[in-house]
Amino acid sequence: NWWHWVERKVAFQLQPLFITKEATQAKLQFEYGTRGKQTLTVHILTRNGSSRQFLLPSQGDMPTPFEKVIDLPPSELMELSIETDGQARRLGEQDARMAAWIIRNVVITPVSP
């Protein structure tokens, strides 16, 4: 059960592991929750410089599961970044950390169609 509070943007640098050639797609899964109404922008950068982007509108629900099959081989994924358009605020009176949203349990799985 891994989690991270995020003030604005989080980026994961991805390292390819041994993946069979049959895996021509990748399944991206994680949970997220925003502190109030926000839109998260998910950006995937590939090793050849191309990118994919999609939006996750949120009303402040916690936690919200996300799952998407991406039509790219997992070995081609170089970076996953997620950024909010929301404002960070203190987590609590006794906690000075600033956060707009939380991300949990990021998993990328090879998929063979």
C-alpha positions as CSV (number, residue, x, y, z in Angstrom):
1,N,0.0,0.0,0.0
2,W,2.2,2.8,-1.3
3,W,1.1,6.4,-1.4
4,H,2.4,9.9,-1.9
5,W,0.8,13.4,-1.3
6,V,1.4,15.7,-4.2
7,E,1.5,19.5,-4.2
8,R,1.3,20.0,-7.9
9,K,3.0,17.4,-10.1
10,V,4.6,14.0,-9.8
11,A,6.9,12.3,-12.4
12,F,8.0,8.7,-12.5
13,Q,11.0,7.7,-14.6
14,L,10.4,4.2,-16.0
15,Q,13.0,1.6,-16.6
16,P,12.2,-1.3,-18.9
17,L,12.4,-4.8,-17.5
18,F,12.5,-8.0,-19.5
19,I,9.1,-8.1,-21.3
20,T,8.1,-10.6,-23.9
21,K,7.6,-9.4,-27.5
22,E,4.0,-10.5,-27.3
23,A,3.2,-7.7,-24.8
24,T,2.3,-5.0,-27.2
25,Q,0.2,-3.0,-24.7
26,A,0.6,-1.7,-21.2
27,K,-2.1,-1.5,-18.5
28,L,-1.7,1.5,-16.2
29,Q,-3.4,1.3,-12.8
30,F,-3.4,3.6,-9.7
31,E,-5.6,5.2,-7.2
32,Y,-5.9,8.9,-6.7
33,G,-7.8,11.4,-4.7
34,T,-8.1,15.2,-4.9
35,R,-8.7,17.7,-2.2
36,G,-11.7,19.4,-3.8
37,K,-12.7,19.8,-7.5
38,Q,-9.7,19.4,-9.8
39,T,-8.6,18.0,-13.1
40,L,-5.5,15.8,-13.3
41,T,-3.5,15.7,-16.5
42,V,-1.8,12.3,-17.1
43,H,1.2,12.5,-19.5
44,I,3.0,9.5,-20.9
45,L,6.3,10.0,-22.7
46,T,7.8,7.3,-24.8
47,R,11.5,6.5,-25.6
48,N,11.0,7.7,-29.2
49,G,9.8,11.1,-28.1
50,S,6.1,10.7,-28.7
51,S,3.5,11.2,-26.0
52,R,0.0,10.5,-24.9
53,Q,-2.1,12.6,-22.7
54,F,-5.5,12.3,-21.0
55,L,-7.5,14.2,-18.4
56,L,-9.0,12.9,-15.1
57,P,-11.7,15.2,-13.8
58,S,-12.4,14.8,-10.0
59,Q,-14.9,16.2,-7.6
60,G,-12.7,15.4,-4.6
61,D,-13.6,11.7,-4.2
62,M,-11.1,9.6,-2.3
63,P,-9.8,7.2,-3.4
64,T,-10.7,6.8,-7.1
65,P,-9.4,3.8,-9.0
66,F,-7.9,4.4,-12.4
67,E,-7.2,1.7,-15.0
68,K,-6.4,2.2,-18.7
69,V,-4.8,0.0,-21.4
70,I,-2.4,2.0,-23.4
71,D,-1.7,0.9,-27.0
72,L,2.1,1.0,-26.5
73,P,4.5,-1.8,-25.5
74,P,5.6,-1.4,-21.8
75,S,9.3,-1.2,-22.9
76,E,8.5,2.0,-24.9
77,L,7.3,3.9,-21.8
78,M,9.9,6.3,-20.5
79,E,8.1,8.7,-18.1
80,L,4.7,8.9,-16.4
81,S,3.8,12.3,-15.0
82,I,0.5,13.6,-13.5
83,E,-0.2,17.2,-12.7
84,T,-3.2,19.0,-11.2
85,D,-4.8,22.3,-12.0
86,G,-5.9,22.6,-8.3
87,Q,-4.4,24.5,-5.4
88,A,-2.4,22.8,-2.7
89,R,-3.2,23.5,0.9
90,R,-2.0,22.4,4.3
91,L,-2.9,18.8,5.2
92,G,-4.0,19.9,8.7
93,E,-3.5,22.3,11.5
94,Q,-0.7,20.3,13.0
95,D,0.7,19.2,9.6
96,A,2.4,21.9,7.5
97,R,2.9,19.8,4.4
98,M,1.1,21.2,1.3
99,A,-0.8,18.9,-1.0
100,A,-3.5,19.1,-3.6
101,W,-3.9,15.4,-4.3
102,I,-2.7,11.9,-3.4
103,I,-1.5,9.0,-5.6
104,R,-1.5,5.4,-4.5
105,N,-0.2,2.1,-5.8
106,V,1.0,2.8,-9.3
107,V,1.3,-0.4,-11.4
108,I,2.2,-0.9,-15.1
109,T,1.5,-4.4,-16.4
110,P,2.4,-5.9,-19.8
111,V,-0.7,-6.9,-21.8
112,S,-0.7,-9.4,-24.7
113,P,-3.8,-9.0,-26.8
